[in-house]
Amino acid sequence: MKMYEIITTSAEQTMQLASDIGERLEPGDVLTLEGDLGAGKTTFTKGLGAGLGVKRTINSPTFTIIKEYFGRMPLYHMDVYRLEDSDEDIGFDEYFSGDGVVVVEWAQFIEEFLPEERLDIEITYKNETERVIKLTAGNDHMQKICEELVK
């Protein structure tokens, strides 16, 4: 797996990066999103939704585990933090091999259910405006997307 690092200097830049990724995604693509509270995971997901043509406001699915949005293809936004220490499978395979894009926050809690072919995204808070975004491509398709973005 190859890792790429991008530094953004504003929420708008983070959203634009995510939108650029969203424009390149295909049905069945899975992305994991890691970062501390306030790092920008929801901001990133909003940008991703914009790239997928989602018009609805995107917010964190903390209390519902999965939120569904619709654009040029479905976006399934999962926050699996509440599944820590749980072996419960809530039908992940149906989402991961489905007709949309899946974004999973706190993915380490469902590692055993995740496909290997995915894009892992880690957002680190650097200061009030800067974020370090690490992209780790788990297949050729994701690697191609990353290379197009960091040219």
C-alpha positions as CSV (number, residue, x, y, z in Angstrom):
1,M,0.0,0.0,0.0
2,K,1.3,3.4,-0.9
3,M,0.8,6.5,1.3
4,Y,0.4,10.1,0.2
5,E,0.4,13.2,2.4
6,I,-1.3,16.4,1.7
7,I,-1.5,19.5,3.9
8,T,-4.5,21.7,3.7
9,T,-4.6,25.2,5.1
10,S,-8.4,25.8,5.4
11,A,-11.7,24.0,5.8
12,E,-12.4,25.0,2.2
13,Q,-9.2,23.3,0.9
14,T,-10.0,20.2,2.9
15,M,-13.5,20.1,1.3
16,Q,-12.1,20.7,-2.2
17,L,-9.6,17.8,-1.8
18,A,-12.5,15.6,-0.7
19,S,-14.7,16.8,-3.5
20,D,-11.9,16.0,-6.0
21,I,-11.7,12.5,-4.6
22,G,-15.5,12.2,-4.7
23,E,-15.6,13.1,-8.4
24,R,-13.3,10.1,-9.1
25,L,-15.1,7.4,-7.0
26,E,-17.0,4.5,-8.4
27,P,-19.7,2.2,-6.9
28,G,-18.4,-0.1,-4.3
29,D,-15.5,2.2,-3.2
30,V,-14.8,2.2,0.5
31,L,-13.0,4.9,2.4
32,T,-12.1,4.9,6.1
33,L,-11.8,8.2,7.9
34,E,-9.7,8.5,11.1
35,G,-8.9,11.6,13.2
36,D,-9.4,13.0,16.6
37,L,-12.6,14.9,17.4
38,G,-12.5,18.2,15.6
39,A,-9.9,17.1,13.1
40,G,-12.2,17.6,10.2
41,K,-13.8,14.2,9.4
42,T,-17.3,15.7,8.9
43,T,-15.8,18.6,6.8
44,F,-14.1,16.0,4.7
45,T,-17.2,14.0,4.2
46,K,-19.2,17.1,3.2
47,G,-16.6,17.7,0.5
48,L,-16.8,14.1,-0.6
49,G,-20.6,14.4,-0.8
50,A,-20.2,17.5,-3.0
51,G,-18.0,15.6,-5.4
52,L,-20.7,12.9,-5.6
53,G,-23.4,15.5,-6.3
54,V,-25.1,15.2,-2.9
55,K,-27.4,18.2,-2.3
56,R,-28.5,17.4,1.3
57,T,-26.6,18.7,4.3
58,I,-24.2,16.1,5.5
59,N,-23.6,15.8,9.3
60,S,-22.2,13.2,11.6
61,P,-24.2,10.0,11.9
62,T,-23.1,9.6,15.6
63,F,-26.5,8.5,16.9
64,T,-27.7,6.5,13.9
65,I,-24.5,4.7,12.9
66,I,-25.4,5.0,9.1
67,K,-26.7,7.9,7.1
68,E,-27.6,7.7,3.5
69,Y,-27.3,10.5,0.9
70,F,-28.0,10.5,-2.8
71,G,-26.1,12.1,-5.6
72,R,-24.8,10.6,-8.8
73,M,-24.6,7.4,-6.6
74,P,-25.4,6.8,-3.0
75,L,-23.1,7.9,-0.2
76,Y,-23.3,5.7,2.9
77,H,-21.7,7.6,5.9
78,M,-21.0,5.4,8.9
79,D,-19.9,6.3,12.3
80,V,-19.1,3.0,14.0
81,Y,-17.7,4.5,17.3
82,R,-20.7,3.0,19.2
83,L,-19.8,-0.5,17.9
84,E,-16.5,-0.6,19.9
85,D,-16.3,-3.9,21.7
86,S,-19.1,-5.3,19.6
87,D,-19.0,-8.2,17.2
88,E,-22.3,-7.3,15.7
89,D,-22.4,-7.2,11.9
90,I,-25.1,-4.9,10.8
91,G,-24.9,-5.9,7.1
92,F,-21.6,-4.2,6.3
93,D,-21.0,-6.5,3.2
94,E,-24.2,-5.2,1.6
95,Y,-22.9,-1.7,1.8
96,F,-19.2,-2.5,1.0
97,S,-20.2,-4.4,-2.2
98,G,-23.2,-2.2,-3.1
99,D,-24.0,0.4,-5.6
100,G,-22.6,3.4,-3.7
101,V,-19.6,4.8,-1.9
102,V,-19.0,4.0,1.8
103,V,-17.2,6.3,4.3
104,V,-16.5,4.8,7.7
105,E,-15.5,6.9,10.7
106,W,-13.7,5.1,13.6
107,A,-13.1,2.1,11.2
108,Q,-10.7,0.4,13.6
109,F,-13.8,-0.8,15.5
110,I,-15.0,-2.9,12.6
111,E,-11.6,-3.8,11.1
112,E,-12.6,-7.5,10.6
113,F,-15.5,-6.5,8.3
114,L,-13.6,-4.0,6.1
115,P,-12.5,-4.9,2.6
116,E,-8.8,-4.7,2.0
117,E,-9.3,-2.8,-1.2
118,R,-10.1,0.7,0.2
119,L,-8.7,4.2,0.7
120,D,-7.6,4.9,4.3
121,I,-7.7,8.6,5.2
122,E,-6.2,10.0,8.4
123,I,-6.7,13.6,9.3
124,T,-4.4,15.2,11.8
125,Y,-5.1,18.6,13.4
126,K,-1.9,20.7,13.0
127,N,-3.3,24.1,14.1
128,E,-6.5,26.1,13.8
129,T,-6.4,26.1,10.0
130,E,-4.0,23.4,8.9
131,R,-4.6,19.7,8.6
132,V,-2.3,16.9,7.6
133,I,-4.2,14.4,5.4
134,K,-2.6,11.0,4.9
135,L,-4.1,8.8,2.1
136,T,-3.2,5.2,2.0
137,A,-4.3,3.4,-1.2
138,G,-5.3,-0.2,-0.8
139,N,-5.8,-1.0,-4.5
140,D,-4.7,0.3,-8.0
141,H,-7.9,2.3,-8.4
142,M,-7.3,4.3,-5.2
143,Q,-3.6,4.7,-5.9
144,K,-4.5,6.2,-9.3
145,I,-6.9,8.7,-7.6
146,C,-4.2,9.7,-5.1
147,E,-1.6,10.2,-7.8
148,E,-3.9,12.4,-9.8
149,L,-4.4,14.6,-6.7
150,V,-0.8,15.0,-5.6
151,K,0.8,15.5,-9.1
